Each structure stands twice: as structure tokens, then as C-alpha cells.
Amino acid sequence: MNPKRFSSSTWPSTTVKSRFTCGFLRALWRINRQRRTTSASSREIRRRYLRVKVAADVSMASAVGSRRAWSRAILLRKIRNQGQNGTVRVRRMSNILGMMRKRNIRGNYKCTEEVGTCQAEQLRKLVPGGEEMDMCNLLGETAHYIECLTTQGSAC
Amino acid sequence: MEPNLGTIARSISIRPNREETGLESLQFREEIHRLMIVPPENGSSFTALLELPETQAMELLHSPHSDKGVTVPLSGVPLHGINDDHKSYLPSFNGNLTFPSNKVLIERAAKFSVFASGEHSPETSSVPSDSSANLEKVKSEPADTDSNPNSSQLLVSDPTVNIKNQRSEKRKEREKKGKGCTKKTKIEISQDAEKLPYVHVRARRGQATDSHSLAERARREKINARMKLLQELVPGCSKISGTALVLDEIINHVQSLQRQVELLSMRLASVNPRIDFNLDSLFAPESGSLVDSNFSSMVSPLLWPEIPFNGNRQQHQQQWNFDALHRPLWGREEDSHTFITMENSLLSYDSANSASLHSNQLKMEL
């Protein structure tokens, strides 16, 4: 990857960022290729926007990898959607499911409700894949998610 | 005498193999009583008992645990009982019974100052109290270290401790005793390095030593640590005190970040037709140019941070706003190469959202 050669200083952030930008640009290019008309219709734009948003999320998740629960949730969601459309990537799905099974043994352990539950519910809705996480994992995932959202925003 | 000991040892070694599920405690008691009976009958010291069972029992059972049975006789008991199957209790327990070397025990007793203070006379009283107080004590150290001359007492207290250990199966923590033994000194025992997935929590003075409360406390500490991390991440959160408000801030921050990304992606989606260029040329200077474009990009979100995205109905309205704001930015970016600037502006900040406007501007730039 060319950008990786240029990456300097902090190793992890630049690679995640560069990986994300590469994947994102590639996805954008693919989406752009699919465009048939240059119509300015709102519906078309809306649909493209959604596709770009999904592409951003997925490229971010793939840049992070399957190490984080929220990235796994995003990728699984994408695979499920793809499955509905008929294209299922079996290899990736099995990898991610295996990861999820390994990690979620601990993750599904419901923590005691200590902090405000309404806020916890809100957080769970915001963070992808946060539905089944206990409080401590949820907080950790939120932290990583915030980091990656900032890199996403700064890269665009 | 010796055949008796041999048979007893063999019976002990055989019986544990049969039971691997919950009834070891009872078996223990029986074996221990049997063992207890033996020394007084024979009048021989416990060392005689040591020789035979040591060799035989060790051979019979200690195939995997021989090392631990010898070197770590005391801590081996609770360790194995919790870690492995109940089968492991027995070899290690037999290792305790065998007492390969009393010197080892004495050394261990010297190590743990708690027990160093306890004399042998009050042992009987202190040991049961200790074991009762140590619901969480996986290491039956008091019982073990007190056993040197008072093997019987050890044998009696060991099963009780073991039973309690077995009862509290869901062990999450080991309590380092700071409180709980009223009769002994309050010195905390340093646990050996155990490669167990347990959370070691220090029970401070005046705190409950119940297993549940310990688990809750450990969890609370974990949660508090993560909250601190989050506070550092989110700007402006470190001044706020109180978890509820901090959480509100965090939620707001996450929502704003998501909205930012959505807006950027929306802009990109509308600008998409412009990505017709050679991506290789794009990729090469991309890393450097991204950094440059960051500044311009960060400016724009700040200019209109709260524009609600209500779908495409308002897009046209926004276009004109964007145009007005971004013409100056656009002009600034024209200084560099056309290809790169166009990609930069695409990536960093797009002025117009409508395709028509874009095409016009493209013509202008090219």
C-alpha cells in the first residue's frame, strides 16, 4: 500500500487511518462506478449517501479489524445485508462469527445496573453492537469507537 | 504398621480416583479420620506416615502433579481445586498428607507472618475461626502451616476449608486478608504467582469480605477506570464530576461525531461523480495531502456544526449556504495541482452538493 510507505510517526493511528482511507476511497470509487446517471434527484442522492455511509462504516470496521466488538457488529451487519441480497462471503462470516463466539462468552455477561440505565441504553443504541454488552465492555468499546470516529472525520 | 499405612495410602489413592464429582469432601473426611486414627494407634510420628504414602501415593496419583505436590504442598490444594477438576484436589491433598518435608512447611509458615504469630496452642481455636472467616481464602494457609506438629488439626481444618472452597465455586477473586482474622495480625498475605484468571482484590479494612461484594467492587473499579479513560478522550469531560453528567457528555460527543461523519459522507455522496481520476496518483501523495486538507476540513464543520440533516429536502437550501462559505476555501485550494486539489477538496470539503453545480465548478477548475 502506498500510503503505508508514507505513514510516519505514530504507527497504529496512521495505519488505521491509512487503511481506512484506502478502503473508503476504493469503496467510493466502486460506488461511483455504479452510478449510471448523474441525476440530481433527491432519492438517488439519498441512496448514494446511504451507500457511502455504509462504506465509511465498513471501511472503518475493516481497518480496525475484528478485534473490537463494534467493528465485528458492523461487519456482521454488512454480511447479513449482503446475504439478503444474495452475496454471502462465507469465509469472512465464519471468521467473524468465530471471533464473536470466542469473545462474547464474556461479553454477554450482564453487569449489575449501577450507573444510570437510560444513559446506558442510549450508549448501547449509539455504539454498534452495544446491545449485548455489559457496562464495562460497553465503556471500553465506546472509547475505541470515539477514537475511530475522530479518525474517520479527520480523514474525510 | 507399615502394611497398614500402605493399604491406607493405597485405599486413599484409589478412592479419590472414583469420585471426581462433588463428594470429595466427605471422602476426605473419612480418609482423614482414618489417617488420624493411624498415628495415635501406632504411636509413630507422622514422618513414618510420610514415607510410605509419599512414595506410593505420589507414584499412583501424582503423575501430572508431582512437582506441585512436592514443591507447593500448601498452595497446591486450593489452587488445583479451583483450577482443574476436582481430581486435582486429591493429588495435591495427598501431597499435603504426605508432607514431603516438614521443613518446607516450616519455611512457609515463617513466610506468612500471619501464621508465624499463631502459636500451636491457640491453633485449634484460631484455625477454625480463620477458616470460617476465610470464606474466600482459597489458600488454606493457616491450616496448612499450622499442621507441622498438629497434623490432626490440619486434617480437620483442611476439609472444611476445602469444602468451603468447593462451595464457592464461582471464584472471581482471592481476598488478600487485611481484615477477617481477628486473632491474628492484620498483615496481608502475598499470594504466589498463580496463573489463574482471577482478579486479585485487596480487601481493605472495614470493607465487606463477602464474595459477592468483592466481585461487585472489582467490577465497579473496572468501570470507574474505563470512565476515566472516556473522560480523557472526550474534551471537556474531565471537569465534570459525577457519572451521569459525564455519560451525558459522552453520549453527546458520540452523537456529534456520528453526525459529522454522516454529513461528510453525504457530501461525498453528492460529489461522487468527480472521482474519475487516476487513483494511483491520488494514493501517492494522499497521506501528505490529507494532513493539509485536515485544516480546511475542520474549519467547515465548525462553521455549521448544528445543521440538521433532514433529508434531501433541505439540501438545495444547504447548497447555497455551502457555496457562499466555501468559495473562499475553494479558491485557496486552487494553488496546488489540479488533480490533487480536486481530490483534496473532495475529501476534505465540498462546497456544492448538487451535481450541476459541481460540473460547473469542474469546468471552471479545469
Interface residues (C-beta under 8 A of the other chain):
Chain A: M1 N2 P3 F6 S7 T14 K17 S18 T21 C22 L25 R26 L28 W29 I31 N32 R35 T38 S39 A40 S42 R43 I45 R46 R48 Y49 R51 V52 K53 A55 A56 C111 T112 E114 V115 G116 Q119 A120 Q122 L123 L126 V127 M135 C136 L139 G140 T142 A143 Y145 I146 E147 L149 T150 Q152 G153 S154 A155 C156
Chain B: E216 R219 R220 K222 I223 R226 M227 L229 L230 L233 V234 T243 A244 L247 D248 I250 I251 H253 V254 Q255 L257 Q258 Q260 V261 E262 L264 S265 M266 L268 A269 S270 N272 P273 I275 D276 L279 D280 L282 F283 A284 E286 S287 G288 L290 N294 S297 M298 P301 G311 N312 R313 Q315 L347 S348 N353 S354 A355 S356 S359
